Amino acid sequence: MRRIAAVSCLLLLSVVITACGGGEMTSGTPTPTPMPISVSISPSSLPVPTGQTRTFVATVRNDSSGAGVTWELSGTRCTGAACGVLSSASATSVSYTAPSTEPVPPDLTLKATAVADASKSASAALTVFAAGTIAVSISPAAPSVETGASTELTATVANDPFNAGVTWDTQALEYCHLFPCGSLSPKTTLSGKPTTYSAPSTILSSLHSIIITARSVSDPEAIAQVEVKISCAKPKDCIP
């Protein structure tokens, strides 16, 4: 009877193991399927003035080799230097210098291809335009504001084929490193749209103005500047 009971127990154990998926013993951990490689470029599109240089960065995901990318520049009807020049190329970045004259058509493609998998790539759209054609102006031309108050400034950008607007910044030599210079919001605006400058609550008695700059997004060398006069709303707002 004991032998029959033992056999019955073994049969029951076998059924339980099989039901639980343990009918066949395996060793080790299953090898996970590797994630596919993907490539992206930043910026993905950019206007570039003739003769100027811009830098592009490629990101390759799931590349265990860390081999990065190769770079290629192409145009619809231009070749070689007529399309521009790539320099300082590395596995992750490259510099593009536009030609001295606009290609016709002016649209180019910068392609980054993964070294580890040539079937994976990304492209950035470049558009070359004539440098020096964009002009920026700011209104009002002689703004003023009291401490703790705010005023609106508007930049107008002429001859910008991309209507990309401007970025705003404040400058006042070393003053802004020691004392607040106020703030601008928003920091980027389209042509004809205002930004708001908020003056600091206190200012140095010897320096009652700051310089505000509006810089073209399409051509950072095209700028306009205006001097904002700041007066003390209260005597205590002036720092001796």
C-alpha angles and dihedrals in degrees: 000000000000090000091051091048091051092050090048090052091050091050091049091049090051091052092049093049092048092048090052092053094255097118090113123039117221131186130217132017122293111257109250118234108253117244114249119258117253132186132206134177129212121237095027092195131017141167111228124196116226113274094012129116130229130182126226127196127206125205120200115194126202093013104140091182093058089217094144123197145308119230131227131179123202140170135193096244105000130084135187118347091355087073094044135260133282116212141168089030115182136164090275110024146027138186121229122201116194119227120258091252130041117262115233108259094025096212119109136176126224111197128196116195124192112245091210093053118018091193089070119076145138132211136212122207115228126190119193119208136172112281117229095031095099116085128188129201133177130214136237092040095206108029124180134188140174124241111278092016132099140224136191124244124191127200121204117201118200127198095010105147090194099046088220096152126209144294119229130220140166126233130185108150110248094339095090091055091059105032135023114274096194127250142272124218125217099021092202125045138170120245110287094015117114132235123204121235114203113199122223119259092241135028138185113265090226095054118046101163143054133197119242120198129203112198125192113245092210094048113020090192090066107084143153127203134198131187113230114206114216121199128189113255088198130019091243089060089072115083110212 
